[in-house]
Amino acid sequence: MMKKSRLKGLSKLKVRRDTVCADCQYGKSHQLPYEESNSRAKEPLELIHYDAFGPIKQASIGGMKYMVTFISDFSSKMEKKAIRCVFVGYDSQRKGWRCYDPTTEKCYTSRNVVFDEEFSWWSSSKEVLPKSNVFEEALEDSQSS
């Protein structure tokens, strides 16, 4: 709309395409946040969430047109998954990027990664640091376990 000047009275905005907006990435995620709950299940099947929907156009193999899904509150399916990490390389065994999580000090492989090349997790300035073996050691530790 901005490019075609369809917004009358609004001055032209400069949109930066060289940065990654963390809030935009969370906003584009497919799962909406749930309200904070005071009660959490302490064992499987103690608290169950369900969703019923239908009728659907395509019937199941048994001819059913309504569906019900159940999720145990104890499972981790609803917990936040996005974390900030540092790209350290490519996995030689699987398709994906090797990422280092500074908070847990562990490396893992992921295929669902958004790169923010303007952000430096270790420093606010763009200084060049000497070579470090921290990542290689973390990679070796994670591959041996």
C-alpha positions as CSV (number, residue, x, y, z in Angstrom):
1,M,0.0,0.0,0.0
2,M,2.9,2.3,0.7
3,K,4.6,1.6,-2.6
4,K,1.5,2.4,-4.6
5,S,0.7,5.6,-2.5
6,R,-2.7,4.3,-1.5
7,L,-2.5,5.8,2.0
8,K,-3.4,9.5,1.6
9,G,-2.0,11.9,4.2
10,L,0.6,9.4,5.5
11,S,4.2,10.4,4.8
12,K,6.4,7.8,3.2
13,L,8.0,5.5,5.7
14,K,11.4,4.0,5.4
15,V,11.3,0.3,5.9
16,R,14.5,-1.3,6.9
17,R,15.0,-4.8,5.4
18,D,18.5,-5.4,6.8
19,T,17.3,-6.1,10.3
20,V,15.2,-8.8,12.0
21,C,12.5,-7.6,14.4
22,A,12.1,-10.1,17.2
23,D,8.6,-8.9,17.9
24,C,7.7,-9.3,14.2
25,Q,9.0,-12.9,14.3
26,Y,6.9,-13.7,17.4
27,G,3.9,-12.0,15.7
28,K,4.3,-14.2,12.7
29,S,4.4,-17.4,14.7
30,H,1.4,-19.7,14.2
31,Q,0.4,-20.2,17.9
32,L,-1.3,-17.4,19.8
33,P,-0.3,-16.9,23.4
34,Y,-2.6,-18.4,26.1
35,E,-3.6,-16.6,29.2
36,E,-1.3,-17.2,32.2
37,S,-2.8,-19.9,34.5
38,N,-2.2,-20.2,38.2
39,S,-2.7,-24.0,38.2
40,R,-0.3,-26.4,36.4
41,A,-0.7,-30.1,36.2
42,K,1.9,-32.0,38.2
43,E,1.3,-35.4,36.5
44,P,0.1,-36.6,33.1
45,L,-3.7,-36.4,32.5
46,E,-4.3,-34.4,35.7
47,L,-5.6,-31.5,33.6
48,I,-6.7,-31.9,30.0
49,H,-7.5,-29.3,27.3
50,Y,-9.8,-30.2,24.4
51,D,-10.9,-28.7,21.2
52,A,-14.0,-30.0,19.2
53,F,-14.6,-28.8,15.7
54,G,-16.7,-29.7,12.6
55,P,-18.5,-30.5,10.5
56,I,-15.6,-30.8,8.0
57,K,-16.0,-31.4,4.3
58,Q,-13.7,-34.4,4.1
59,A,-15.0,-37.3,6.2
60,S,-12.6,-39.6,8.1
61,I,-12.0,-43.2,7.0
62,G,-14.8,-44.1,9.4
63,G,-17.2,-41.5,7.9
64,M,-16.9,-39.0,10.8
65,K,-17.1,-35.3,10.1
66,Y,-16.4,-34.0,13.6
67,M,-13.1,-34.0,15.4
68,V,-11.9,-33.7,19.0
69,T,-8.3,-33.2,20.1
70,F,-7.0,-33.6,23.7
71,I,-3.8,-32.2,25.1
72,S,-2.6,-33.0,28.6
73,D,-1.5,-29.9,30.5
74,F,1.5,-31.8,31.8
75,S,3.0,-32.1,28.3
76,S,5.3,-29.5,26.9
77,K,3.5,-29.0,23.6
78,M,2.2,-25.6,24.6
79,E,5.4,-24.1,26.0
80,K,7.2,-21.4,24.2
81,K,9.7,-22.8,21.8
82,A,11.5,-19.8,20.2
83,I,14.9,-19.0,21.8
84,R,17.7,-16.8,20.9
85,C,20.9,-18.6,20.0
86,V,24.2,-18.2,18.1
87,F,24.8,-19.8,14.7
88,V,27.9,-21.9,14.9
89,G,27.8,-24.0,11.7
90,Y,26.1,-26.7,9.7
91,D,25.4,-30.2,11.0
92,S,27.3,-32.9,9.0
93,Q,24.9,-35.7,10.0
94,R,21.5,-34.0,9.5
95,K,19.9,-31.2,7.5
96,G,19.9,-28.0,9.6
97,W,22.0,-25.3,11.3
98,R,24.0,-25.9,14.5
99,C,23.0,-23.4,17.1
100,Y,24.6,-22.6,20.5
101,D,22.3,-21.5,23.3
102,P,24.3,-19.3,25.7
103,T,21.8,-19.7,28.6
104,T,22.0,-23.5,28.7
105,E,25.5,-23.7,27.2
106,K,24.3,-26.5,24.8
107,C,24.4,-26.9,21.0
108,Y,21.6,-28.3,18.9
109,T,20.5,-28.6,15.3
110,S,17.4,-26.8,13.9
111,R,15.9,-26.3,10.5
112,N,13.5,-23.5,11.7
113,V,16.0,-20.6,12.1
114,V,15.7,-16.9,11.5
115,F,19.0,-15.0,11.2
116,D,19.5,-11.5,12.7
117,E,22.8,-10.5,11.1
118,E,22.7,-7.0,12.6
119,F,22.6,-8.3,16.3
120,S,25.7,-9.3,18.2
121,W,24.9,-11.3,21.4
122,W,28.3,-10.8,23.0
123,S,28.8,-7.0,22.4
124,S,27.0,-3.9,21.3
125,S,29.9,-2.8,19.2
126,K,31.0,-4.4,15.9
127,E,34.5,-5.5,17.1
128,V,36.4,-8.4,15.7
129,L,37.2,-10.9,18.4
130,P,40.1,-13.4,18.4
131,K,39.3,-17.0,17.6
132,S,37.8,-18.9,20.5
133,N,37.5,-22.6,21.1
134,V,34.3,-22.3,23.2
135,F,32.0,-23.3,20.4
136,E,34.2,-26.2,19.2
137,E,34.3,-27.5,22.8
138,A,30.5,-27.2,23.1
139,L,30.0,-28.9,19.8
140,E,32.3,-31.8,20.8
141,D,30.5,-32.1,24.2
142,S,27.0,-32.1,22.6
143,Q,28.0,-34.7,19.9
144,S,29.6,-37.0,22.4
145,S,26.6,-37.1,24.6
